[in-house]
Amino acid sequence: MERDDGMTRGYLAGAGVAAGMRVLEVGCGTGEVTAVLAGLVGPSGHVTAVDRDAVALARARDRMTGLGAGHVRLACADVTADPALPEALGADGFDVLAGRRVLMYLPDPSAVVRRLAGRLRAGGLVVFEEADATMVPGRVTPMPAHDRAGGWLRAMLVAEGADPAMGFHLPAVLAAAGLEVRGVRAEAVIEGQGTQFPLADLVGLMGDRIAAAGVATSAEVAEIRLRIGGERADPAVVYVSGMSFCAWARTPAT
Ligand SMILES: C[S@@+](CC[C@H](N)C(=O)[O-])C[C@H]1O[C@@H](n2cnc3c(N)ncnc32)[C@H](O)[C@@H]1O
């Protein structure tokens, strides 16, 4: 599933990610944000992107090869525990620490941010985008299949120990990591109309995890995807399935 990363691009550029910067990205997954970062810093900068999932990293590697992004380095490590992490990051210092939808999965996100921010130059930029599910769903037309599927995703995250309110918690997480918070933004994720995370695709991709969490069966997931499609027949209907928060901060100047 390819996503429209315009929101993320706007967040990163607005926070100050620019040509020539050296970026450390955490939880890069299949490299969607990595590609955005690689474009923003250009060949005069570089991106080191870390994830613990070797399969996702292989897809990220293919994506970077396809883009001809020779200024991106990918490393496999668990950012919470891996003693090999310092070696994976190399000796370089960085200007930026970035990530999207990863802090919500970490048991102590402030500790991880504090440790990784220690690899930044003084006054370095820290920018994270995280989802928040506390204000959704938003709609003026009844869309029960959308509501049901969104509820499953939220229940799955909770069952997995993730924080579905990380968007709201993000500034506090950065402050607790010893950073100076400079700004917070949030944008609604609208289903249909160029959605970044289409609900029917998302619930399909997460089908195994939803079933493993005991939230719904695979058959129920398959059925809800069809019903979501039916509710989306009218392109004028607006459904807010999530909020995406961005907070950015600076490491102390000295
Ligand atoms: C929801 S995905 C987001 C991927 C990507 N940032 C994006 O927005 O497209 C979360 C990613 O964080 C990674 N992750 C979670 N915990 C991690 C950890 N402790 N160390 C490294 N990566 C981790 C997962 O493997 C997964 O690829």
The ligand as an ORCA input file, in Angstrom:
! r2SCAN-3c Opt
* xyz 0 1
  C       3.707      1.604     12.468
  S       5.283      1.211     11.861
  C       5.780      2.809     11.211
  C       6.800      2.699     10.116
  C       7.217      4.046      9.516
  N       7.792      4.924     10.509
  C       6.048      4.732      8.854
  O       5.460      5.642      9.430
  O       5.700      4.317      7.721
  C       6.276      1.108     13.336
  C       7.708      0.660     13.066
  O       8.469      0.804     14.273
  C       9.336     -0.309     14.371
  N       9.705     -0.492     15.775
  C       8.849     -0.663     16.818
  N       9.559     -0.834     17.947
  C      10.870     -0.757     17.606
  C      12.087     -0.869     18.335
  N      12.082     -1.118     19.652
  N      13.268     -0.729     17.679
  C      13.276     -0.502     16.344
  N      12.158     -0.409     15.585
  C      10.978     -0.539     16.222
  C       8.512     -1.463     13.825
  O       9.336     -2.545     13.448
  C       7.797     -0.797     12.656
  O       8.538     -0.918     11.467
*
